[in-house]
Structure formats: C-alpha cells, structure tokens
Amino acid sequence: MTDAWKHFIENVKLRHFTVLLLIIIVLWLIRSMMNLILFTFILTYLVVGWVRFVQRWLPRVSTTLTVIVTYVLLIVLLYLGVTRYLPVLSRQVIKMVNSVVHFYSTHQATMIYRYINHYVSTATIMSQVRHGITIAVSTLTSIGAITVSFVMSLILSFFYTLELKQMNEFSHSFLDSDFGWFFQDIDYFGKKFVNTFGVVLEAQFFIAICNTVITTIGLLFMHMPQIFALSLIVFIFSLVPVAGVIISTIPLAMVGYSVGGVRDVVYIIIMIIIIHTIEAYVLNPKFMSSRTDLPIFYTFIVLLIGEHLFGTWGLIVGVPIFTFLLDVLGVKPIRGAKRIRKSA
C-alpha cells in the first residue's frame, strides 16, 4: 500500500468527504428509484420504532410476532382504506369540484371574464384541453408507478424488520473486512441520516397530525361539506414545512367561497392564521424548531430547491436532508439526535 493511500485512510475528514460524495453520486444515478428508497426507509423507520416501543413495554413478546402482527394490521388498514374510504374520498372530491364549478357557473360573469372569454381563441382552448389530457395521463401513470413502489417498499421493509437482528449482525461483518474503513464511513453517515432525517420527519408528521385535527374541528364548526376530503388535503399539505399551512388555504378558501361566500373565506383565513400561530409558537418549538432552529427564509429556499430537484418528494424531505447536511458539516448539529462517534 502506497504512502498516499495510507495518508488517505488516515485523513478522516477527506475520507468522509469522498465517501459522502460517492453516496450522493450513486443516489443521483439511481434517482428513478427514489420513490422506492424513500418509501422503504420511512416504513422501516416507523415500524422499527414501533417494534422497539412494544418491546420496551412488553419485553416477553417476540420481535417476529410483533412484526407479523404489525404488518397484518397495516395490510388490513390499507385494504379497508382502498375498498371503503377511497370511494368515499373520490365521491367527496368530485362533489367538492362540482360544487365549486356549479357556484361559478350560476353567477353572472364579470366584465373582465367576458372580455377574456371574448378574446380567447378556439385554438388556445383546444391547446389547453390537450395539455389537460396530457397531465391527466401522466398523473394516472405516476399513481400506478407510486403504487408499485409502495407495495415493493412494503415487502422490503417487512423482510428487513422481520430479520432485524440478522440484518444487523450481517451488516456489522462488513466493518471487519479489508475495506472496513469504507463501510465504517457508510455506517457513520447512515446513523447520522437516521438520527437527523428520522427526527425531523417524525416531528413534521406530528405537526401535520395536529394541524389536521385543529383544522378539521374548525371545519366541522363551520359545517363545511366533504370534511374527509378536505382533512386529507390539509394533512398532505401539512407535511410540507411552513409553506404547507399557507398552500392549504387555497382549496379551503375555494370550497368556503362556494358554500358561504366571502364570509366563510374570512372565517377560513382567520382559522388558518390561528393555526399558523399555534404551529409557529407552540408546535414548532415543541417538535421541529427545538431540533432544527432553521430560519423561515432558509426553509423556503430549501423547499424551492428540493421541489426543483426531487419534485413533490423534495417538499417533504428537503428540510430533513438539509438538516442532515448541516449536521454532517458540523454547522448545526441536530438536537434530540444521538451523537455519533467518529469512526477512525
């Protein structure tokens, strides 16, 4: 082994940088599998956390039994969701869209609307129709691909958690190989990623649940229709840090205006302001800010770059990935995560 190679192995910072760069390049090359990778990681993280929670309170229950029961319950819930609640959700979404369209079609058009309608050409309308059909087809294709990725990730996470002890023992055998330094660095970044990414994603998940519950209660008091569909929209948007609450205002305001006019829109805006205040001063300090302390400006920049690079996934995992990089670079170690000893 040459002196340069020995110096490289002994230079931990350079070695970490090289391994991290290699990991980023590999992930970029297999970015078409990102749905499968992220779904598998999230499912595995949640199930492993649940299994350890059960073992802490019921130590006599075997890990295998806990994993099997967990996935059986998960499959049953997915079956009930697809067969019972998905049709209800579809009907509510269709009714919600139809009510908004009917509201605007029954009111007299304004002068601006007439002016635009008069000068919009048929070719433009046909172009928009073709564009809409293209979006619909691509959306259906994406839904099919995401469904396949989710099913595959469900299977992968099941076998991983089922053989969790064997997986850990087999993975540790790489650390004693001739290239143990390489796998030690991967193990170092893997633990960092699980700690930072998992903690931030878990915090955002709890914030989304709290936002959804509070918003649903407010919508029930307002006697809004299609509560189930609206609650699901709020939950999905709430998974996006900071901007999610603001973005969810648009569909809520549209439905509110179609039902009760300007009055309901004002009520919804007031409700969103209250919820945003609770999130900013109660939920974020409790779950998110106490671990990340990211300024809002940085959060929005990360969301914009994440959406550009990874699409919808970037809005959800952009902040956790950015927090992971800050932790790795030593700029701002995440709070609540276990400290990882540097591998030599």
N, C-alpha and C positions, 0 to 999 in steps of 0.2 A: 504494500500500500504506500503510495507516494506521500510526501510531506504535505502537499496541497490538499490531498484527500483527508489526511489526519487533521489538518487545521480546519477544514470544513466541518468535520464531525464534531470537533471540539468547540467551534463557534456556534453556540446555541441560538443566538438571535438570527444569524444568517441562515442557519438550518431551518428554523421555524418559518422565516420569511419564504424560503424556497419551497418548503412543503405546503404552506398555505397558498402560494401562487400556483403550485401544481394542482391542488384541490380545486381552486377556482377555475382553472383551465379545463379540468375534467368535467366539472359541473356544467360549464358553458357548452362543452361538446355534446353532452347528453341532456341539454335543456329541453328537448322534446319529451323527456320522461319526467319533467319537473312535477307534473300532477301526481304521478305515481310515487315519487320520492317524498313529496310533502305530505300527501295523504298517509303514507306508511309511517312517516315519522310522527305525525300528530296522533294517529290512532295508537301507535305503540307507546308513545309518551303518556297518553291518558290512561291506557289500560294498565301499564306497568305501575303508574302512580296509584291507580285503584287497587291493584293486587297487593301492593305494599301497605296500603291503608287497611285492607281487610286482614292481612296477616298481623298487623300491629294490634288489632282488636280481637282477632280470632286466630291465635297462633297455631292452634291444632288443625285448622283446615288446611289441606294440602294446596300447593300452588296450582297443580294441574286441575283440580276440581274447581278452584276459583276462576281460572282462565276459561275453562269449558262453560261453566255456568254464565260467566260474563258475556261471552260471545253468543251463546244461545239466546240470552235476553236481548242482546243487541240486534241479532237477526230477527227476532220476533218483533221488536220495536220497528225495525226497518220495514218488515212485511206489513205491519199494521199501518205504518205511515204511508206506504205506497198504495195499499188497497183501500184504506178507509179515508185517510186525511188528505192524500194527494188529490183525489177527485173533488173533495170539498174545497181545497185550496184553489184548484183550477176554476171551479164554478164561481168562487168569490172574486178571483182576479178578473174573470170575464164580465161578471156583473159590475165590478168596480169600473172597468174600462167603458162598458156600455153606458153606465150612469153618467160618467163624465162626458162622453160623446153626445149622449142624448141631451144633457144640460146645455151644451154649447150649440147644438143644432136647433134647439127650440127657442133660443133667444135671438132677437133681431141683430143682424150683423152691423158692426160699426162702419163708419165711413172709411177707416183705414183698411178694414177687412175687405170691403167692397172694392177699394182701389187696388189692393193686392190681387184679389180674385180676378179683376178685370184684365190685368196686365200679365198675369202668369199664363204662359203659353201651354198648349197641349203637350208639346214635346218635353217641356220641363216636368209636367205631371207624369208622363209616361216614364221619363228617366228616373224620377223619384220612386215610382212603382217598381221598376226593375231593381233599383237599389234596395228597396224594402224586401223584395223577394230574395235577393242575394243574402241579405242579413239574416232573414228567416231560415234559409237553408243552412248557412254557416252556423247559426245558433243551434239548430237541431243536430248538426254533425258534432258540434262541441259538446252538447249534452250527452250524446252517445259515447264519445271518447272519455268524458269525465266519469260516466257511469262505469265503463270498463276499468278505468284506472282505480276507481274507488273499490270495486269488487276485488281486483288484484291486490290492492293495498290491504284490504280486509283479510285476505288469505295470508299474505306475507306477515302482517302484524300478529295474526293468530299463531303461526308456527314459531315466530320469534319469542313471543311471550310464553308459549307452551313449553319451549325448551330454553327458558331464560338462563337457568343455571349452566346448562351445557354450552349455550352460546357464549357466556362469559368465560368459562374455562377454555373453550376452544380459541376465543379471541385473544386471551392472555398468552396463549402459546406463541403467537406471532411476536410478542415482545422479547422472547428469548432466542429468536432466530438470528442469522447472520446480519440481517438488516433491521435488527431490533430498534435501532435509533429512529428509523423511518416510521415504524409503527408506533413507537413511543410518542413521536410528534403528532401523528394522526390521533392517537388516544388523547393527547393533551388538548388538541383542538376540538375533538369530539366531546370531551367533558365540558369544555368551555361553552360549546354550542348548545349542549343540552341544558346547562345551567342558565345561560343568558336567554336563549331563544325560548326555552320552556317557561321560564319565569315570566317573561314579558307577554308571551302568548296566553298564558294562563290568566294573567292579570287582565288583559284585554277581553278575554272570554267572560270573566266575571263582570266586568264593566258593561259588556253587551247585554248580559242577562239582566242586570239592574236597570239599565236604560229601557229595555223592552218591557219589563214588569211595570215600571213607573209610567211609561207611555201608554201601555195597554189599559191601565187603570184610568188614566186621563181620557182616553178614547171611549171607554165604557161610560164614564160620567157624561160625555158629550153625545152619547147614543149614536156613535158612528157605525155605519154598516161595514160588513166584511172585516170584522175585527181580526179574524185568524190570519187573513192575507196581509193586512196592514202590520200586524205584530211580527210576522215573518220578515217583511220588508225592513222594519225597524231593526230587528235583530241582525240581519245580514249587513246593513249599513253600519251598525254599531260596532262591528268587528274592525272597521276602518278607524284607526285612532284619530281623535279630534274632529276630522272632517266628516265622519260618518253621521254624527248628530245633525250637522248642517245639511248634508245631502238628503237625508231622510225627510227633511222639511218639505221638499218639492212634491213628492207624491201625496203626502199627508195634506198639504195645502190644496192640491188639486181636488182631492176627494172631498175635503171640507167645504170648498167653494161650491162644488156641485150639489152638496147636501143642504148647507145652511147659508151660503153666500159669504159676504165679506165678514160677517160676524164670527162664523166658525173659523175662518182663516186667522182672524185676530186671536181667537182663543188658542188655536194650534201654535201660533207664533209665541204667545205668552207661555204656553206649556213647554215648548222647545227651549225657550230662554231659561225657564226654571230648571229643566232637566240638565241643560248645559252648565248652569251654575252649580248644580249638585255634583255633576261629573267633574267640574274643574276644581271645586273646593272641598269635596268630600271623597268621591270615588278615586280620582287620580292620585291625591296624596295617600290614600289608603292602599291602592293596588298598584298603580302604574308609576306615578312621579316619585314615590319613595324608592323606586328601584332604578329609574332611568334618569329623571331630572332633565329631560330634553326640553329645550325651549320650543314654543309653538312654531316659530319660523323654521327651525331645523326639521321639525316634524312634517310640515307641509312640503318642504324641499325633498325630503326623503320619500314622501308619498308620490310626488310628481315623478321623480326619477325611477322609483320602484314600479309605478304603473307603466312607464315608458319601456322599461327593460323586461318586466315579467307579466304585464297585463294586470288582470284582476288580482292575481296572487300577490303582485307587488304591493297592492294597497293593504293587504292583510299581514304579510311577512316582511314588508320593507323596514318598519321600525325595529322589529326583533333582530333582523340581520345587521342593521346599522348599529344597534346596541352591542351586538356580538363583536363587530369590528372595533368599536370603541374600547371594549373590554380587552380584546387581544392586543391592541396597540398601547394599552395602558393609559389611554386618555381619560376614561371614566369607568372604572370597574363597577359592575352592576351590583346593587345592594340586594341582599337576600339570597344571593347565589353562593354556593360553597367555593371557597378558594381552592385553586388547583395548584399543586406543587409543580414547579417546572421540572421537566424531565431532563436529565443530564445527557 
